[in-house]
């Protein structure tokens, strides 16, 4: 669903790559390597958080914490993204990346005290508020560090670094699951590692750039004119017709199945009360499907 929304959004429909970009350019640089390493630390914190939630569930005997704590973290991430996208924030992308990483680390600090389930449930949303903001500003920084001809490849390396860090955090936390204090400190350790690398590498991350609201600027491509409203309405109508056709096909298949059941029940004896009940149910379903089949 998210991919569909992105592909059909106006920026995706209108954006075109910059003309005259040729050659492969240079991808590997010290700043990009340090940035990807720092984001692996962010992913490490996320992976360790999932095992920490399972440890909390085992400690307090409440299995639902395995899903509730990551869900609260994700909800905080969603809300943080909405707040971030509503306005323009001061500073450059580099300063915002370092700031959100510091806030991400501070968000894990209250959880080091091994709070009770209700308190942990409320506090898990705090680091989640800044998780997506780190990834967003990481993409902006990659965009500034990588050459224009290899931006997509650099984005892929960013996703790989976060995923690798997440896997490492999950693996290490699983081996230390019998030590609750250490398990609670692992997410904060990953966040602290990421922040330390970003601070030490801040001069190699480029000058950064100032952003308005979280939208692609016109200088990065040659946008084409916006499609007319009639075109969007036609596309929406085609989508609705396709969805209705699929629903109609399913209902017809169910109606055919009901007819087959009715024929089989007619051949059998209807003396038994259960058989009569099934026969009446099939007749009722046949009437409902007549809206699709017609008279």
Number of C-alpha atoms within 10 A of each C-alpha: 5 6 8 8 10 12 11 11 11 12 16 13 15 14 17 13 12 13 9 7 12 8 10 10 13 12 16 12 13 11 20 24 18 19 24 24 21 28 32 28 29 32 30 32 33 29 26 28 27 22 26 29 25 20 23 25 19 14 12 11 10 12 15 13 22 18 13 15 25 22 16 19 24 19 17 22 21 19 15 20 19 12 11 18 14 11 12 12 15 11 14 16 25 22 19 20 25 21 18 21 29 20 18 27 24 16 20 26 15 15 18 16 12 15 13 11 17 9 12 19 18 12 21 25 24 22 28 26 26 28 26 20 23 23 20 18 21 23 19 19 23 24 18 19 24 21 18 20 18 16 18 14 11 22 17 10 16 23 16 16 23 24 19 19 25 24 18 19 27 22 15 16 28 17 11 15 16 11 11 16 14 15 25 25 21 26 32 28 20 25 29 22 21 28 25 16 18 26 16 11 18 19 11 16 23 16 15 21 14 15 17 14 13 15 9 13 12 10 8 13 14 13 16 10 9 10 11 8 9 9 10 12 11 11 12 12 12 12 12 12 12 12 12 12 12 12 13 15 13 12 18 16 13 15 21 14 13 20 16 13 15 19 11 12 16 13 8 10 10 14 8 8 9 10 15 15 12 15 19 13 14 20 16 12 14 19 13 13 19 13 10 14 13 6 5
